Amino acid sequence: MTHLLVMMLFAALVGAVMGMASRETPREQFRYGLKVFCEFVVIGLVLAWLLYFLPF
Amino acid sequence: MANKDKSEEKRQESAPGVAWLMGALGWFLPGAGHVLQGRWGRGLLLGGAVWVMFIVGVLFGGHLFSFTAADTGTNPFLQAAPAIANLGTGGLYLFCSLLGLNFAELPEQMRRATFEYGNTFLWVAGLLNYLAMLDAFDIAAGRKS
């Protein structure tokens, strides 16, 4: 399993729980879960690229 | 209007015993607090996520933290935060604790590339179960639909 897939698995599980626990309707839960998932993945990728260019 | 506000406030302040029971069961067995209230989908999703995170964490080579720090020799205060996070998995943590499973930091485990991922999955499994536990409590107390 690649590092990206591990991060996506982590983001999917956290997004599912956060969406389910913090919103009322199924539609809101899905949207919030998807938002959390996307935030984890996008911020993780941005941070990975920023760290890649650091010389230490 | 004022009476209505007061009764609403009182309803929100007092939680029935069953709510505490559901919260405790949800902590002890991830997902059980929802399933026992007939919330099968919610229980399976919330509990399933915690179980999957815990199992993946163990398979990745992560280890659980104890409160005593006798196994690592480090300061107990440094162990407290990860131990509290791990304790969130409830019965899974207690089961491993009673049998002494997966608490030691073995060198062959630490050499694995996924060792830190495993620890993170185990911590977050516990933290998510705290959220699920509070959700089961709120549903039983009538604060959530």
N, CA and C atoms of all chains as a GROMACS GRO file, in nm:
protein
  603
    1MET      N    1   0.085  -0.119   0.000
    1MET     CA    2   0.000   0.000   0.000
    1MET      C    3   0.090   0.125   0.000
    2THR      N    4   0.064   0.216  -0.092
    2THR     CA    5   0.148   0.335  -0.100
    2THR      C    6   0.112   0.434   0.011
    3HIS      N    7   0.201   0.531   0.033
    3HIS     CA    8   0.177   0.632   0.135
    3HIS      C    9   0.051   0.713   0.102
    4LEU      N   10   0.030   0.738  -0.028
    4LEU     CA   11  -0.088   0.815  -0.068
    4LEU      C   12  -0.216   0.739  -0.034
    5LEU      N   13  -0.216   0.609  -0.061
    5LEU     CA   14  -0.335   0.529  -0.032
    5LEU      C   15  -0.362   0.522   0.118
    6VAL      N   16  -0.254   0.513   0.197
    6VAL     CA   17  -0.270   0.511   0.343
    6VAL      C   18  -0.334   0.642   0.388
    7MET      N   19  -0.284   0.753   0.333
    7MET     CA   20  -0.340   0.884   0.370
    7MET      C   21  -0.486   0.894   0.328
    8MET      N   22  -0.518   0.839   0.209
    8MET     CA   23  -0.657   0.845   0.162
    8MET      C   24  -0.748   0.758   0.247
    9LEU      N   25  -0.698   0.642   0.290
    9LEU     CA   26  -0.776   0.555   0.379
    9LEU      C   27  -0.805   0.627   0.511
   10PHE      N   28  -0.699   0.689   0.566
   10PHE     CA   29  -0.712   0.766   0.690
   10PHE      C   30  -0.815   0.878   0.674
   11ALA      N   31  -0.803   0.953   0.562
   11ALA     CA   32  -0.894   1.066   0.538
   11ALA      C   33  -1.037   1.018   0.520
   12ALA      N   34  -1.056   0.905   0.452
   12ALA     CA   35  -1.191   0.853   0.429
   12ALA      C   36  -1.256   0.812   0.561
   13LEU      N   37  -1.181   0.744   0.646
   13LEU     CA   38  -1.238   0.698   0.774
   13LEU      C   39  -1.270   0.816   0.866
   14VAL      N   40  -1.177   0.911   0.873
   14VAL     CA   41  -1.201   1.028   0.959
   14VAL      C   42  -1.317   1.111   0.903
   15GLY      N   43  -1.320   1.129   0.770
   15GLY     CA   44  -1.428   1.205   0.708
   15GLY      C   45  -1.564   1.141   0.734
   16ALA      N   46  -1.570   1.008   0.725
   16ALA     CA   47  -1.697   0.937   0.748
   16ALA      C   48  -1.747   0.962   0.890
   17VAL      N   49  -1.658   0.950   0.988
   17VAL     CA   50  -1.700   0.967   1.128
   17VAL      C   51  -1.734   1.114   1.156
   18MET      N   52  -1.651   1.204   1.108
   18MET     CA   53  -1.677   1.347   1.134
   18MET      C   54  -1.810   1.390   1.071
   19GLY      N   55  -1.834   1.344   0.947
   19GLY     CA   56  -1.958   1.380   0.879
   19GLY      C   57  -2.079   1.324   0.951
   20MET      N   58  -2.069   1.198   0.991
   20MET     CA   59  -2.182   1.132   1.056
   20MET      C   60  -2.211   1.192   1.194
   21ALA      N   61  -2.106   1.227   1.266
   21ALA     CA   62  -2.125   1.272   1.405
   21ALA      C   63  -2.159   1.420   1.416
   22SER      N   64  -2.127   1.499   1.314
   22SER     CA   65  -2.144   1.643   1.334
   22SER      C   66  -2.251   1.707   1.247
   23ARG      N   67  -2.321   1.630   1.166
   23ARG     CA   68  -2.429   1.687   1.085
   23ARG      C   69  -2.556   1.604   1.102
   24GLU      N   70  -2.670   1.663   1.068
   24GLU     CA   71  -2.799   1.598   1.094
   24GLU      C   72  -2.851   1.515   0.977
   25THR      N   73  -2.869   1.580   0.861
   25THR     CA   74  -2.931   1.508   0.750
   25THR      C   75  -2.827   1.430   0.670
   26PRO      N   76  -2.868   1.320   0.605
   26PRO     CA   77  -2.772   1.240   0.526
   26PRO      C   78  -2.697   1.322   0.420
   27ARG      N   79  -2.769   1.416   0.358
   27ARG     CA   80  -2.705   1.498   0.255
   27ARG      C   81  -2.593   1.584   0.315
   28GLU      N   82  -2.624   1.647   0.430
   28GLU     CA   83  -2.523   1.730   0.498
   28GLU      C   84  -2.406   1.644   0.546
   29GLN      N   85  -2.439   1.526   0.596
   29GLN     CA   86  -2.334   1.436   0.645
   29GLN      C   87  -2.239   1.398   0.532
   30PHE      N   88  -2.297   1.363   0.416
   30PHE     CA   89  -2.215   1.324   0.302
   30PHE      C   90  -2.128   1.440   0.255
   31ARG      N   91  -2.189   1.557   0.245
   31ARG     CA   92  -2.114   1.674   0.197
   31ARG      C   93  -2.000   1.710   0.292
   32TYR      N   94  -2.029   1.707   0.422
   32TYR     CA   95  -1.924   1.744   0.519
   32TYR      C   96  -1.814   1.638   0.523
   33GLY      N   97  -1.854   1.510   0.516
   33GLY     CA   98  -1.755   1.402   0.513
   33GLY      C   99  -1.664   1.414   0.392
   34LEU      N  100  -1.725   1.446   0.277
   34LEU     CA  101  -1.647   1.462   0.153
   34LEU      C  102  -1.553   1.582   0.165
   35LYS      N  103  -1.602   1.688   0.229
   35LYS     CA  104  -1.520   1.810   0.247
   35LYS      C  105  -1.398   1.777   0.334
   36VAL      N  106  -1.421   1.705   0.444
   36VAL     CA  107  -1.310   1.669   0.533
   36VAL      C  108  -1.209   1.581   0.459
   37PHE      N  109  -1.261   1.485   0.382
   37PHE     CA  110  -1.174   1.396   0.305
   37PHE      C  111  -1.087   1.476   0.208
   38CYS      N  112  -1.151   1.565   0.132
   38CYS     CA  113  -1.077   1.644   0.034
   38CYS      C  114  -0.975   1.736   0.101
   39GLU      N  115  -1.012   1.793   0.214
   39GLU     CA  116  -0.918   1.881   0.285
   39GLU      C  117  -0.794   1.805   0.330
   40PHE      N  118  -0.816   1.686   0.386
   40PHE     CA  119  -0.700   1.605   0.429
   40PHE      C  120  -0.608   1.575   0.312
   41VAL      N  121  -0.667   1.530   0.200
   41VAL     CA  122  -0.586   1.488   0.085
   41VAL      C  123  -0.515   1.607   0.023
   42VAL      N  124  -0.588   1.715   0.000
   42VAL     CA  125  -0.527   1.832  -0.068
   42VAL      C  126  -0.419   1.894   0.020
   43ILE      N  127  -0.450   1.917   0.148
   43ILE     CA  128  -0.350   1.979   0.238
   43ILE      C  129  -0.229   1.886   0.254
   44GLY      N  130  -0.255   1.755   0.261
   44GLY     CA  131  -0.144   1.659   0.271
   44GLY      C  132  -0.053   1.666   0.150
   45LEU      N  133  -0.112   1.673   0.030
   45LEU     CA  134  -0.032   1.680  -0.093
   45LEU      C  135   0.046   1.811  -0.102
   46VAL      N  136  -0.019   1.922  -0.064
   46VAL     CA  137   0.049   2.053  -0.068
   46VAL      C  138   0.167   2.052   0.030
   47LEU      N  139   0.144   2.002   0.150
   47LEU     CA  140   0.253   1.997   0.249
   47LEU      C  141   0.367   1.906   0.200
   48ALA      N  142   0.330   1.794   0.138
   48ALA     CA  143   0.432   1.701   0.087
   48ALA      C  144   0.520   1.769  -0.016
   49TRP      N  145   0.459   1.846  -0.108
   49TRP     CA  146   0.538   1.917  -0.210
   49TRP      C  147   0.624   2.027  -0.149
   50LEU      N  148   0.569   2.099  -0.052
   50LEU     CA  149   0.648   2.204   0.014
   50LEU      C  150   0.770   2.144   0.084
   51LEU      N  151   0.749   2.032   0.154
   51LEU     CA  152   0.860   1.969   0.226
   51LEU      C  153   0.962   1.910   0.130
   52TYR      N  154   0.915   1.869   0.012
   52TYR     CA  155   1.004   1.810  -0.089
   52TYR      C  156   1.114   1.908  -0.131
   53PHE      N  157   1.080   2.037  -0.135
   53PHE     CA  158   1.177   2.137  -0.180
   53PHE      C  159   1.268   2.188  -0.068
   54LEU      N  160   1.240   2.150   0.055
   54LEU     CA  161   1.327   2.194   0.164
   54LEU      C  162   1.460   2.118   0.158
   55PRO      N  163   1.571   2.186   0.179
   55PRO     CA  164   1.701   2.121   0.164
   55PRO      C  165   1.744   2.037   0.284
   56PHE      N  166   1.665   2.030   0.390
   56PHE     CA  167   1.706   1.951   0.507
   56PHE      C  168   1.596   1.855   0.545
   57MET      N  169  -4.326   3.219   2.697
   57MET     CA  170  -4.199   3.215   2.622
   57MET      C  171  -4.083   3.182   2.717
   58ALA      N  172  -4.085   3.255   2.832
   58ALA     CA  173  -3.979   3.232   2.931
   58ALA      C  174  -3.988   3.091   2.989
   59ASN      N  175  -4.115   3.045   3.013
   59ASN     CA  176  -4.134   2.909   3.063
   59ASN      C  177  -4.084   2.806   2.963
   60LYS      N  178  -4.111   2.833   2.836
   60LYS     CA  179  -4.068   2.741   2.730
   60LYS      C  180  -3.915   2.731   2.727
   61ASP      N  181  -3.851   2.848   2.740
   61ASP     CA  182  -3.704   2.850   2.741
   61ASP      C  183  -3.649   2.772   2.858
   62LYS      N  184  -3.715   2.789   2.976
   62LYS     CA  185  -3.668   2.720   3.096
   62LYS      C  186  -3.683   2.569   3.082
   63SER      N  187  -3.800   2.527   3.028
   63SER     CA  188  -3.820   2.382   3.013
   63SER      C  189  -3.724   2.325   2.911
   64GLU      N  190  -3.696   2.401   2.807
   64GLU     CA  191  -3.597   2.356   2.706
   64GLU      C  192  -3.459   2.343   2.769
   65GLU      N  193  -3.424   2.442   2.851
   65GLU     CA  194  -3.293   2.442   2.918
   65GLU      C  195  -3.281   2.321   3.011
   66LYS      N  196  -3.391   2.293   3.084
   66LYS     CA  197  -3.391   2.182   3.180
   66LYS      C  198  -3.377   2.050   3.106
   67ARG      N  199  -3.450   2.040   2.990
   67ARG     CA  200  -3.443   1.917   2.911
   67ARG      C  201  -3.300   1.892   2.862
   68GLN      N  202  -3.233   2.002   2.825
   68GLN     CA  203  -3.098   1.987   2.774
   68GLN      C  204  -2.998   1.956   2.884
   69GLU      N  205  -3.025   2.004   3.006
   69GLU     CA  206  -2.930   1.983   3.115
   69GLU      C  207  -2.935   1.841   3.170
   70SER      N  208  -3.059   1.787   3.186
   70SER     CA  209  -3.070   1.656   3.246
   70SER      C  210  -3.064   1.547   3.140
   71ALA      N  211  -2.979   1.451   3.163
   71ALA     CA  212  -2.967   1.338   3.071
   71ALA      C  213  -3.010   1.212   3.145
   72PRO      N  214  -3.097   1.131   3.085
   72PRO     CA  215  -3.142   1.011   3.152
   72PRO      C  216  -3.029   0.909   3.167
   73GLY      N  217  -3.048   0.816   3.263
   73GLY     CA  218  -2.944   0.715   3.289
   73GLY      C  219  -2.913   0.632   3.167
   74VAL      N  220  -3.017   0.612   3.084
   74VAL     CA  221  -2.994   0.529   2.965
   74VAL      C  222  -2.894   0.595   2.870
   75ALA      N  223  -2.891   0.729   2.871
   75ALA     CA  224  -2.796   0.799   2.784
   75ALA      C  225  -2.652   0.771   2.829
   76TRP      N  226  -2.633   0.771   2.961
   76TRP     CA  227  -2.499   0.740   3.014
   76TRP      C  228  -2.461   0.596   2.981
   77LEU      N  229  -2.562   0.507   2.990
   77LEU     CA  230  -2.537   0.366   2.960
   77LEU      C  231  -2.499   0.348   2.813
   78MET      N  232  -2.572   0.416   2.724
   78MET     CA  233  -2.542   0.406   2.581
   78MET      C  234  -2.404   0.463   2.550
   79GLY      N  235  -2.371   0.574   2.615
   79GLY     CA  236  -2.239   0.631   2.596
   79GLY      C  237  -2.130   0.535   2.641
   80ALA      N  238  -2.151   0.474   2.758
   80ALA     CA  239  -2.051   0.381   2.812
   80ALA      C  240  -2.038   0.258   2.723
   81LEU      N  241  -2.153   0.207   2.674
   81LEU     CA  242  -2.148   0.090   2.586
   81LEU      C  243  -2.080   0.125   2.454
   82GLY      N  244  -2.109   0.245   2.405
   82GLY     CA  245  -2.046   0.291   2.281
   82GLY      C  246  -1.895   0.304   2.296
   83TRP      N  247  -1.852   0.344   2.414
   83TRP     CA  248  -1.708   0.351   2.439
   83TRP      C  249  -1.649   0.209   2.448
   84PHE      N  250  -1.718   0.121   2.522
   84PHE     CA  251  -1.663  -0.012   2.547
   84PHE      C  252  -1.655  -0.096   2.419
   85LEU      N  253  -1.762  -0.092   2.341
   85LEU     CA  254  -1.764  -0.168   2.215
   85LEU      C  255  -1.803  -0.071   2.103
   86PRO      N  256  -1.706  -0.023   2.026
   86PRO     CA  257  -1.735   0.079   1.925
   86PRO      C  258  -1.854   0.041   1.835
   87GLY      N  259  -1.951   0.129   1.830
   87GLY     CA  260  -2.070   0.107   1.746
   87GLY      C  261  -2.189   0.053   1.824
   88ALA      N  262  -2.164  -0.008   1.941
   88ALA     CA  263  -2.271  -0.073   2.018
   88ALA      C  264  -2.374   0.027   2.069
   89GLY      N  265  -2.330   0.146   2.106
   89GLY     CA  266  -2.421   0.248   2.159
   89GLY      C  267  -2.528   0.287   2.058
   90HIS      N  268  -2.493   0.288   1.931
   90HIS     CA  269  -2.590   0.322   1.827
   90HIS      C  270  -2.675   0.201   1.791
   91VAL      N  271  -2.612   0.085   1.778
   91VAL     CA  272  -2.684  -0.036   1.738
   91VAL      C  273  -2.794  -0.069   1.838
   92LEU      N  274  -2.766  -0.054   1.968
   92LEU     CA  275  -2.865  -0.084   2.071
   92LEU      C  276  -2.981   0.015   2.070
   93GLN      N  277  -2.962   0.129   2.006
   93GLN     CA  278  -3.073   0.226   1.993
   93GLN      C  279  -3.143   0.212   1.859
   94GLY      N  280  -3.107   0.106   1.786
   94GLY     CA  281  -3.170   0.080   1.656
   94GLY      C  282  -3.113   0.161   1.542
   95ARG      N  283  -3.002   0.230   1.568
   95ARG     CA  284  -2.936   0.309   1.462
   95ARG      C  285  -2.830   0.222   1.395
   96TRP      N  286  -2.875   0.124   1.320
   96TRP     CA  287  -2.783   0.025   1.264
   96TRP      C  288  -2.682   0.087   1.167
   97GLY      N  289  -2.732   0.168   1.074
   97GLY     CA  290  -2.643   0.227   0.975
   97GLY      C  291  -2.537   0.315   1.038
   98ARG      N  292  -2.583   0.400   1.129
   98ARG     CA  293  -2.492   0.493   1.197
   98ARG      C  294  -2.389   0.414   1.281
   99GLY      N  295  -2.441   0.313   1.351
   99GLY     CA  296  -2.353   0.232   1.436
   99GLY      C  297  -2.250   0.156   1.356
  100LEU      N  298  -2.295   0.096   1.246
  100LEU     CA  299  -2.201   0.018   1.166
  100LEU      C  300  -2.095   0.108   1.103
  101LEU      N  301  -2.136   0.227   1.060
  101LEU     CA  302  -2.039   0.317   0.997
  101LEU      C  303  -1.940   0.373   1.099
  102LEU      N  304  -1.994   0.425   1.210
  102LEU     CA  305  -1.905   0.484   1.312
  102LEU      C  306  -1.818   0.376   1.377
  103GLY      N  307  -1.884   0.267   1.420
  103GLY     CA  308  -1.809   0.158   1.484
  103GLY      C  309  -1.714   0.092   1.387
  104GLY      N  310  -1.762   0.072   1.263
  104GLY     CA  311  -1.677   0.007   1.162
  104GLY      C  312  -1.551   0.087   1.135
  105ALA      N  313  -1.565   0.220   1.129
  105ALA     CA  314  -1.448   0.305   1.104
  105ALA      C  315  -1.346   0.289   1.217
  106VAL      N  316  -1.395   0.284   1.341
  106VAL     CA  317  -1.304   0.269   1.455
  106VAL      C  318  -1.236   0.133   1.453
  107TRP      N  319  -1.314   0.029   1.428
  107TRP     CA  320  -1.256  -0.106   1.422
  107TRP      C  321  -1.152  -0.116   1.310
  108VAL      N  322  -1.186  -0.063   1.192
  108VAL     CA  323  -1.092  -0.070   1.078
  108VAL      C  324  -0.964   0.005   1.112
  109MET      N  325  -0.977   0.125   1.172
  109MET     CA  326  -0.857   0.202   1.207
  109MET      C  327  -0.771   0.128   1.308
  110PHE      N  328  -0.835   0.065   1.405
  110PHE     CA  329  -0.760  -0.008   1.507
  110PHE      C  330  -0.685  -0.126   1.444
  111ILE      N  331  -0.757  -0.204   1.362
  111ILE     CA  332  -0.695  -0.323   1.301
  111ILE      C  333  -0.582  -0.283   1.205
  112VAL      N  334  -0.608  -0.180   1.124
  112VAL     CA  335  -0.504  -0.132   1.031
  112VAL      C  336  -0.383  -0.082   1.111
  113GLY      N  337  -0.409  -0.011   1.221
  113GLY     CA  338  -0.299   0.039   1.305
  113GLY      C  339  -0.213  -0.074   1.359
  114VAL      N  340  -0.277  -0.180   1.404
  114VAL     CA  341  -0.202  -0.295   1.456
  114VAL      C  342  -0.125  -0.363   1.342
  115LEU      N  343  -0.190  -0.379   1.226
  115LEU     CA  344  -0.124  -0.444   1.112
  115LEU      C  345  -0.005  -0.362   1.061
  116PHE      N  346  -0.013  -0.231   1.075
  116PHE     CA  347   0.096  -0.144   1.032
  116PHE      C  348   0.213  -0.145   1.131
  117GLY      N  349   0.197  -0.211   1.243
  117GLY     CA  350   0.307  -0.219   1.339
  117GLY      C  351   0.300  -0.117   1.450
  118GLY      N  352   0.188  -0.050   1.463
  118GLY     CA  353   0.174   0.047   1.572
  118GLY      C  354   0.161  -0.025   1.705
  119HIS      N  355   0.185   0.048   1.813
  119HIS     CA  356   0.170  -0.013   1.946
  119HIS      C  357   0.086   0.077   2.034
  120LEU      N  358   0.029   0.018   2.138
  120LEU     CA  359  -0.054   0.093   2.231
  120LEU      C  360   0.034   0.150   2.342
  121PHE      N  361  -0.011   0.261   2.398
  121PHE     CA  362   0.062   0.326   2.507
  121PHE      C  363  -0.007   0.300   2.639
  122SER      N  364   0.074   0.270   2.742
  122SER     CA  365   0.016   0.250   2.875
  122SER      C  366   0.038   0.378   2.957
  123PHE      N  367  -0.032   0.389   3.069
  123PHE     CA  368  -0.019   0.509   3.152
  123PHE      C  369   0.104   0.503   3.243
  124THR      N  370   0.156   0.384   3.264
  124THR     CA  371   0.265   0.369   3.360
  124THR      C  372   0.401   0.398   3.300
  125ALA      N  373   0.417   0.376   3.171
  125ALA     CA  374   0.544   0.398   3.102
  125ALA      C  375   0.655   0.305   3.151
  126ALA      N  376   0.617   0.196   3.219
  126ALA     CA  377   0.718   0.104   3.270
  126ALA      C  378   0.788   0.032   3.155
  127ASP      N  379   0.717   0.014   3.043
  127ASP     CA  380   0.775  -0.061   2.931
  127ASP      C  381   0.880   0.019   2.855
  128THR      N  382   0.865   0.151   2.853
  128THR     CA  383   0.960   0.231   2.774
  128THR      C  384   1.060   0.307   2.860
  129GLY      N  385   1.029   0.326   2.988
  129GLY     CA  386   1.120   0.399   3.075
  129GLY      C  387   1.116   0.548   3.056
  130THR      N  388   1.017   0.599   2.982
  130THR     CA  389   1.007   0.744   2.962
  130THR      C  390   0.922   0.807   3.071
  131ASN      N  391   0.919   0.940   3.069
  131ASN     CA  392   0.839   1.014   3.167
  131ASN      C  393   0.690   0.981   3.148
  132PRO      N  394   0.620   0.946   3.258
  132PRO     CA  395   0.476   0.912   3.244
  132PRO      C  396   0.393   1.024   3.185
  133PHE      N  397   0.434   1.151   3.206
  133PHE     CA  398   0.358   1.263   3.151
  133PHE      C  399   0.360   1.262   2.997
  134LEU      N  400   0.470   1.215   2.941
  134LEU     CA  401   0.479   1.208   2.795
  134LEU      C  402   0.390   1.096   2.740
  135GLN      N  403   0.364   0.998   2.823
  135GLN     CA  404   0.282   0.884   2.780
  135GLN      C  405   0.132   0.916   2.792
  136ALA      N  406   0.098   1.017   2.873
  136ALA     CA  407  -0.043   1.038   2.907
  136ALA      C  408  -0.128   1.068   2.784
  137ALA      N  409  -0.085   1.162   2.700
  137ALA     CA  410  -0.169   1.202   2.586
  137ALA      C  411  -0.195   1.084   2.490
  138PRO      N  412  -0.090   1.014   2.444
  138PRO     CA  413  -0.120   0.901   2.356
  138PRO      C  414  -0.196   0.789   2.426
  139ALA      N  415  -0.173   0.771   2.556
  139ALA     CA  416  -0.247   0.666   2.628
  139ALA      C  417  -0.395   0.701   2.638
  140ILE      N  418  -0.426   0.831   2.661
  140ILE     CA  419  -0.566   0.873   2.666
  140ILE      C  420  -0.631   0.853   2.529
  141ALA      N  421  -0.557   0.886   2.423
  141ALA     CA  422  -0.610   0.865   2.288
  141ALA      C  423  -0.635   0.716   2.265
  142ASN      N  424  -0.540   0.632   2.301
  142ASN     CA  425  -0.557   0.486   2.283
  142ASN      C  426  -0.674   0.432   2.366
  143LEU      N  427  -0.690   0.486   2.486
  143LEU     CA  428  -0.796   0.438   2.576
  143LEU      C  429  -0.935   0.459   2.516
  144GLY      N  430  -0.947   0.550   2.421
  144GLY     CA  431  -1.075   0.574   2.356
  144GLY      C  432  -1.131   0.452   2.284
  145THR      N  433  -1.046   0.357   2.250
  145THR     CA  434  -1.096   0.238   2.182
  145THR      C  435  -1.165   0.142   2.278
  146GLY      N  436  -1.171   0.179   2.405
  146GLY     CA  437  -1.252   0.106   2.503
  146GLY      C  438  -1.212  -0.038   2.524
  147GLY      N  439  -1.306  -0.127   2.491
  147GLY     CA  440  -1.284  -0.269   2.514
  147GLY      C  441  -1.164  -0.324   2.439
  148LEU      N  442  -1.138  -0.269   2.321
  148LEU     CA  443  -1.023  -0.316   2.243
  148LEU      C  444  -0.893  -0.289   2.320
  149TYR      N  445  -0.885  -0.170   2.381
  149TYR     CA  446  -0.768  -0.132   2.459
  149TYR      C  447  -0.758  -0.220   2.584
  150LEU      N  448  -0.872  -0.237   2.654
  150LEU     CA  449  -0.871  -0.316   2.777
  150LEU      C  450  -0.837  -0.461   2.749
  151PHE      N  451  -0.890  -0.514   2.639
  151PHE     CA  452  -0.859  -0.653   2.600
  151PHE      C  453  -0.709  -0.670   2.578
  152CYS      N  454  -0.651  -0.577   2.500
  152CYS     CA  455  -0.506  -0.584   2.474
  152CYS      C  456  -0.428  -0.564   2.604
  153SER      N  457  -0.479  -0.476   2.691
  153SER     CA  458  -0.410  -0.448   2.817
  153SER      C  459  -0.410  -0.570   2.909
  154LEU      N  460  -0.525  -0.637   2.917
  154LEU     CA  461  -0.535  -0.755   3.004
  154LEU      C  462  -0.444  -0.868   2.956
  155LEU      N  463  -0.435  -0.883   2.824
  155LEU     CA  464  -0.352  -0.991   2.769
  155LEU      C  465  -0.208  -0.945   2.743
  156GLY      N  466  -0.181  -0.817   2.765
  156GLY     CA  467  -0.045  -0.766   2.742
  156GLY      C  468  -0.007  -0.764   2.595
  157LEU      N  469  -0.107  -0.747   2.508
  157LEU     CA  470  -0.082  -0.752   2.363
  157LEU      C  471  -0.048  -0.614   2.308
  158ASN      N  472   0.055  -0.608   2.227
  158ASN     CA  473   0.083  -0.489   2.146
  158ASN      C  474   0.118  -0.363   2.226
  159PHE      N  475   0.172  -0.378   2.346
  159PHE     CA  476   0.214  -0.262   2.423
  159PHE      C  477   0.364  -0.237   2.412
  160ALA      N  478   0.438  -0.341   2.382
  160ALA     CA  479   0.584  -0.327   2.379
  160ALA      C  480   0.630  -0.261   2.249
  161GLU      N  481   0.735  -0.179   2.260
  161GLU     CA  482   0.796  -0.119   2.141
  161GLU      C  483   0.907  -0.210   2.094
  162LEU      N  484   0.874  -0.304   2.007
  162LEU     CA  485   0.973  -0.400   1.962
  162LEU      C  486   1.058  -0.340   1.851
  163PRO      N  487   1.190  -0.367   1.853
  163PRO     CA  488   1.277  -0.309   1.749
  163PRO      C  489   1.236  -0.347   1.607
  164GLU      N  490   1.189  -0.473   1.589
  164GLU     CA  491   1.150  -0.513   1.452
  164GLU      C  492   1.024  -0.438   1.406
  165GLN      N  493   0.940  -0.399   1.503
  165GLN     CA  494   0.821  -0.319   1.469
  165GLN      C  495   0.864  -0.178   1.430
  166MET      N  496   0.958  -0.122   1.509
  166MET     CA  497   1.001   0.017   1.488
  166MET      C  498   1.076   0.035   1.357
  167ARG      N  499   1.133  -0.072   1.306
  167ARG     CA  500   1.207  -0.064   1.179
  167ARG      C  501   1.114  -0.055   1.058
  168ARG      N  502   0.988  -0.090   1.078
  168ARG     CA  503   0.894  -0.090   0.966
  168ARG      C  504   0.861   0.054   0.924
  169ALA      N  505   0.846   0.072   0.792
  169ALA     CA  506   0.818   0.207   0.739
  169ALA      C  507   0.684   0.259   0.787
  170THR      N  508   0.594   0.169   0.820
  170THR     CA  509   0.458   0.210   0.858
  170THR      C  510   0.439   0.217   1.009
  171PHE      N  511   0.548   0.209   1.085
  171PHE     CA  512   0.538   0.208   1.232
  171PHE      C  513   0.464   0.331   1.286
  172GLU      N  514   0.507   0.451   1.241
  172GLU     CA  515   0.443   0.574   1.290
  172GLU      C  516   0.300   0.587   1.238
  173TYR      N  517   0.277   0.540   1.115
  173TYR     CA  518   0.140   0.540   1.064
  173TYR      C  519   0.051   0.455   1.155
  174GLY      N  520   0.105   0.339   1.194
  174GLY     CA  521   0.028   0.250   1.281
  174GLY      C  522  -0.008   0.316   1.412
  175ASN      N  523   0.089   0.385   1.474
  175ASN     CA  524   0.060   0.457   1.599
  175ASN      C  525  -0.048   0.562   1.577
  176THR      N  526  -0.037   0.636   1.467
  176THR     CA  527  -0.136   0.741   1.439
  176THR      C  528  -0.275   0.682   1.419
  177PHE      N  529  -0.283   0.572   1.346
  177PHE     CA  530  -0.413   0.508   1.326
  177PHE      C  531  -0.471   0.464   1.461
  178LEU      N  532  -0.387   0.411   1.550
  178LEU     CA  533  -0.437   0.366   1.680
  178LEU      C  534  -0.485   0.484   1.766
  179TRP      N  535  -0.410   0.594   1.763
  179TRP     CA  536  -0.452   0.713   1.839
  179TRP      C  537  -0.586   0.765   1.787
  180VAL      N  538  -0.593   0.779   1.654
  180VAL     CA  539  -0.713   0.841   1.596
  180VAL      C  540  -0.834   0.749   1.609
  181ALA      N  541  -0.812   0.618   1.608
  181ALA     CA  542  -0.923   0.524   1.632
  181ALA      C  543  -0.988   0.555   1.768
  182GLY      N  544  -0.905   0.577   1.868
  182GLY     CA  545  -0.957   0.609   2.001
  182GLY      C  546  -1.027   0.743   2.005
  183LEU      N  547  -0.967   0.843   1.941
  183LEU     CA  548  -1.028   0.977   1.942
  183LEU      C  549  -1.162   0.978   1.867
  184LEU      N  550  -1.169   0.904   1.757
  184LEU     CA  551  -1.295   0.898   1.684
  184LEU      C  552  -1.401   0.825   1.766
  185ASN      N  553  -1.358   0.725   1.844
  185ASN     CA  554  -1.457   0.655   1.926
  185ASN      C  555  -1.511   0.744   2.038
  186TYR      N  556  -1.429   0.837   2.086
  186TYR     CA  557  -1.483   0.935   2.182
  186TYR      C  558  -1.596   1.015   2.117
  187LEU      N  559  -1.576   1.055   1.990
  187LEU     CA  560  -1.680   1.130   1.917
  187LEU      C  561  -1.805   1.044   1.901
  188ALA      N  562  -1.785   0.917   1.863
  188ALA     CA  563  -1.898   0.825   1.843
  188ALA      C  564  -1.973   0.803   1.975
  189MET      N  565  -1.896   0.795   2.084
  189MET     CA  566  -1.955   0.775   2.216
  189MET      C  567  -2.044   0.895   2.252
  190LEU      N  568  -1.995   1.016   2.229
  190LEU     CA  569  -2.072   1.136   2.258
  190LEU      C  570  -2.197   1.144   2.169
  191ASP      N  571  -2.184   1.098   2.045
  191ASP     CA  572  -2.296   1.096   1.953
  191ASP      C  573  -2.406   1.002   2.004
  192ALA      N  574  -2.364   0.883   2.050
  192ALA     CA  575  -2.462   0.786   2.105
  192ALA      C  576  -2.528   0.844   2.230
  193PHE      N  577  -2.451   0.913   2.312
  193PHE     CA  578  -2.505   0.976   2.432
  193PHE      C  579  -2.610   1.082   2.395
  194ASP      N  580  -2.576   1.167   2.300
  194ASP     CA  581  -2.668   1.274   2.259
  194ASP      C  582  -2.797   1.219   2.200
  195ILE      N  583  -2.787   1.113   2.122
  195ILE     CA  584  -2.907   1.054   2.062
  195ILE      C  585  -2.997   0.997   2.173
  196ALA      N  586  -2.938   0.926   2.268
  196ALA     CA  587  -3.015   0.866   2.377
  196ALA      C  588  -3.076   0.974   2.467
  197ALA      N  589  -3.007   1.087   2.480
  197ALA     CA  590  -3.057   1.196   2.565
  197ALA      C  591  -3.160   1.282   2.492
  198GLY      N  592  -3.182   1.256   2.364
  198GLY     CA  593  -3.280   1.332   2.287
  198GLY      C  594  -3.228   1.465   2.238
  199ARG      N  595  -3.098   1.484   2.243
  199ARG     CA  596  -3.042   1.611   2.197
  199ARG      C  597  -3.015   1.610   2.046
  200LYS      N  598  -3.022   1.490   1.989
  200LYS     CA  599  -2.994   1.475   1.847
  200LYS      C  600  -3.098   1.381   1.790
  201SER      N  601  -3.135   1.402   1.666
  201SER     CA  602  -3.236   1.313   1.606
  201SER      C  603  -3.171   1.191   1.544
   0.00000   0.00000   0.00000
